[in-house]
Every structure is written in structure tokens, then in C-alpha cells.
């Protein structure tokens, strides 16, 4: 018996496609593993979808048994076991199905709230970086600042310090600072 070194038909090898790692798949039940709200919604949906028609079937079976017996004491047992049990299963299934619908609405509300918050944060960031003058008409980019404990004075919009978060405005006590050769804070 010989063993073939060629890949099986349909298999992908090399750089064409790597095998997916655990946790990367978005299909099946695996994405619900750590999402309790979505798992609750799925469980409520399926239990309600099973109990509701099952209760209707039990009611029909109870009616059929009571309708086909001539003795009244047999009809009472069919009424209790078929009618009341079936009614209980139908109501429980309906409430669980309704709970699944409410869980779905809550998940949609959380998702839309998250999207709204992300959009508002993006809008706030865009509006904060897009403002070039304050209420008094002073150009915010022309304000001289220092980065951290630096010895060089920059304009606030200088490309060399644009990524820094530790900017401090320059006061009269900082007259010993040298001017940046890129943005030239005193020449504009």
C-alpha cells in the first residue's frame, strides 16, 4: 500500500488559504459560547417553538380521547390530562417565545446604542480636531506649547508633536526655550 503525498481533493495548502483557528468562525453555535444574552434568546426561541405546538397536539389528543369514550369518568381524565396539560404547555411555550422576542429586541437596542455611541465619539473627535479658532477668534494652532519636559517650543499644530498627549502651554517663565525649526512658532 502506498501513501500519496498529494493533498486530498478540495484541500487548500500553501499560501492560498490557511486553516482557520479556533474562535475565528462566525457560524454555528460557537459564537454564542461567551454571549449569554444571545444564548438565552436562542434557548427561549427553541423551547417556546417546541412547547407551543406540543401543547396544541396534547389538547387535540385530549379532545379526541374525551370525544370517543362513552363514560363520563373517562372523559374527566382526558379533560385533565389532555386539556389542562395541553393548555399549560401552550401558554408556557407562548410566554417563552415572547421572551425570545423581547431578548431579541433588547439585543437590537444594545447594538443600536453601541453604534450611536461610536458615532457620537467619532463626531466629537472630528469636531474637536476640526476647530481652528476659539470663541475669541484666537488661532489654536498658533499657541506655543512644549511636549512634556522638553526644551523646544512648538506650535500646537506642529507635525513633530501631533501625536503627543502631554502638551503644556508656554508661559512667560519659559523664555529660555528654543523655537522649533519645522513649525517656527514665533514667525507666523
LINUR-V796994 format. One record per pair of residues at least 12 apart in sequence whose C-alpha atoms are under 7 Angstrom apart, sorted by the first residue. I is the first residue (numbers start at 1). J is the second residue. Records with the same first field share a line. If there is no record, write none. Layout:
BEGIN
I->J, J
END
This chain:
BEGIN
41->100, 103, 104
44->96, 97, 99, 100
45->96, 97, 100
47->93, 96
48->93, 94, 96, 97
49->93, 97
51->89, 90, 93
52->89, 90, 93, 94
53->90
55->86, 87, 89, 90
56->86, 90
58->82, 86
59->82, 83, 86, 87
61->82
62->78, 79, 81, 82, 83
65->78
66->78, 79
141->155, 156, 157
142->155, 156, 185
143->155, 156
144->156, 169, 170, 185
145->167, 168, 169, 170
146->167, 168, 169, 170
147->161, 166, 167, 168
148->166, 167
151->177, 178
152->177, 178, 179, 180
153->177, 178, 179, 180
154->179, 180, 183, 185
155->183, 185
158->183
END
